């Protein structure tokens, strides 16, 4: 058997094969902006709230005749009553209320 390595004249030209690629994948994060517009809407609504106003009128009427010496007794309603400054309702004479209430 012959050893071809020892003979210099017996060398052959090497055959170069096409390259083989070995890929080493590396992933690098990259931000992609997503824009979400937000619109703030200020809405104003009317709410109806009742506000009461009272008008006040004065009427002068003739009362029952009073006999002299009779005074203002129980026969005429029992005195002045709470609407004339006592512990009655309301302010003053106890009738009507203005917008301050």
MARLUMVEX-115819 format. One record per residue (C-alpha): x, y, z; residue number from 0. Coordinates in steps of 0.5 Angstrom, whole numbers, always signed. Example, Ala and Ser with C-alpha at 12.3 -4.5 7.8 and 13.67 -1.06 7.14 Angstrom:
BEGIN
<X:+25; Y:-9; Z:+16; tiza:0>;
<X:+27; Y:-2; Z:+14; tiza:1>;
This chain:
BEGIN
<X:+0; Y:+0; Z:+0; tiza:0>;
<X:+2; Y:+7; Z:-2; tiza:1>;
<X:+2; Y:+13; Z:+3; tiza:2>;
<X:+1; Y:+19; Z:-1; tiza:3>;
<X:+3; Y:+24; Z:+4; tiza:4>;
<X:+10; Y:+22; Z:+4; tiza:5>;
<X:+11; Y:+24; Z:-4; tiza:6>;
<X:+11; Y:+31; Z:-5; tiza:7>;
<X:+9; Y:+30; Z:-13; tiza:8>;
<X:+3; Y:+27; Z:-11; tiza:9>;
<X:-1; Y:+33; Z:-8; tiza:10>;
<X:-7; Y:+34; Z:-10; tiza:11>;
<X:-11; Y:+41; Z:-11; tiza:12>;
<X:-16; Y:+42; Z:-5; tiza:13>;
<X:-23; Y:+43; Z:-6; tiza:14>;
<X:-26; Y:+49; Z:-3; tiza:15>;
<X:-34; Y:+47; Z:-2; tiza:16>;
<X:-39; Y:+53; Z:-1; tiza:17>;
<X:-39; Y:+56; Z:+5; tiza:18>;
<X:-44; Y:+54; Z:+11; tiza:19>;
<X:-47; Y:+59; Z:+15; tiza:20>;
<X:-48; Y:+59; Z:+22; tiza:21>;
<X:-53; Y:+64; Z:+24; tiza:22>;
<X:-53; Y:+67; Z:+32; tiza:23>;
<X:-60; Y:+71; Z:+32; tiza:24>;
<X:-60; Y:+76; Z:+37; tiza:25>;
<X:-66; Y:+80; Z:+39; tiza:26>;
<X:-65; Y:+88; Z:+41; tiza:27>;
<X:-72; Y:+91; Z:+43; tiza:28>;
<X:-74; Y:+97; Z:+40; tiza:29>;
<X:-80; Y:+101; Z:+42; tiza:30>;
<X:-85; Y:+103; Z:+37; tiza:31>;
<X:-90; Y:+109; Z:+40; tiza:32>;
<X:-97; Y:+108; Z:+40; tiza:33>;
<X:-101; Y:+114; Z:+41; tiza:34>;
<X:-108; Y:+114; Z:+44; tiza:35>;
<X:-111; Y:+121; Z:+44; tiza:36>;
<X:-116; Y:+123; Z:+50; tiza:37>;
<X:-121; Y:+129; Z:+49; tiza:38>;
<X:-123; Y:+131; Z:+56; tiza:39>;
<X:-130; Y:+134; Z:+55; tiza:40>;
<X:-133; Y:+139; Z:+60; tiza:41>;
<X:-141; Y:+139; Z:+60; tiza:42>;
<X:-145; Y:+144; Z:+63; tiza:43>;
<X:-152; Y:+142; Z:+65; tiza:44>;
<X:-158; Y:+146; Z:+68; tiza:45>;
<X:-161; Y:+144; Z:+74; tiza:46>;
<X:-168; Y:+147; Z:+75; tiza:47>;
<X:-168; Y:+149; Z:+83; tiza:48>;
<X:-175; Y:+152; Z:+85; tiza:49>;
<X:-174; Y:+159; Z:+89; tiza:50>;
<X:-180; Y:+162; Z:+92; tiza:51>;
<X:-182; Y:+169; Z:+92; tiza:52>;
<X:-188; Y:+172; Z:+96; tiza:53>;
<X:-191; Y:+178; Z:+95; tiza:54>;
<X:-195; Y:+182; Z:+101; tiza:55>;
<X:-201; Y:+186; Z:+100; tiza:56>;
<X:-205; Y:+190; Z:+106; tiza:57>;
<X:-212; Y:+190; Z:+106; tiza:58>;
<X:-216; Y:+195; Z:+110; tiza:59>;
<X:-223; Y:+192; Z:+112; tiza:60>;
<X:-228; Y:+195; Z:+117; tiza:61>;
<X:-229; Y:+190; Z:+123; tiza:62>;
<X:-235; Y:+189; Z:+128; tiza:63>;
<X:-237; Y:+195; Z:+132; tiza:64>;
<X:-234; Y:+195; Z:+139; tiza:65>;
<X:-239; Y:+198; Z:+144; tiza:66>;
<X:-236; Y:+203; Z:+149; tiza:67>;
<X:-233; Y:+199; Z:+155; tiza:68>;
<X:-233; Y:+192; Z:+152; tiza:69>;
<X:-226; Y:+192; Z:+151; tiza:70>;
<X:-222; Y:+187; Z:+147; tiza:71>;
<X:-225; Y:+180; Z:+150; tiza:72>;
<X:-226; Y:+173; Z:+148; tiza:73>;
<X:-232; Y:+175; Z:+144; tiza:74>;
<X:-227; Y:+178; Z:+139; tiza:75>;
<X:-223; Y:+173; Z:+138; tiza:76>;
<X:-219; Y:+172; Z:+145; tiza:77>;
<X:-214; Y:+178; Z:+144; tiza:78>;
<X:-209; Y:+180; Z:+139; tiza:79>;
<X:-206; Y:+173; Z:+138; tiza:80>;
<X:-199; Y:+170; Z:+136; tiza:81>;
<X:-199; Y:+174; Z:+129; tiza:82>;
<X:-198; Y:+181; Z:+133; tiza:83>;
<X:-191; Y:+180; Z:+135; tiza:84>;
<X:-192; Y:+174; Z:+140; tiza:85>;
<X:-189; Y:+167; Z:+139; tiza:86>;
<X:-193; Y:+166; Z:+132; tiza:87>;
<X:-190; Y:+164; Z:+126; tiza:88>;
<X:-186; Y:+168; Z:+121; tiza:89>;
<X:-182; Y:+175; Z:+122; tiza:90>;
<X:-186; Y:+181; Z:+124; tiza:91>;
<X:-193; Y:+180; Z:+123; tiza:92>;
<X:-193; Y:+173; Z:+122; tiza:93>;
<X:-195; Y:+174; Z:+114; tiza:94>;
<X:-192; Y:+173; Z:+108; tiza:95>;
<X:-184; Y:+171; Z:+107; tiza:96>;
<X:-179; Y:+175; Z:+103; tiza:97>;
<X:-174; Y:+172; Z:+98; tiza:98>;
<X:-169; Y:+172; Z:+105; tiza:99>;
<X:-172; Y:+166; Z:+107; tiza:100>;
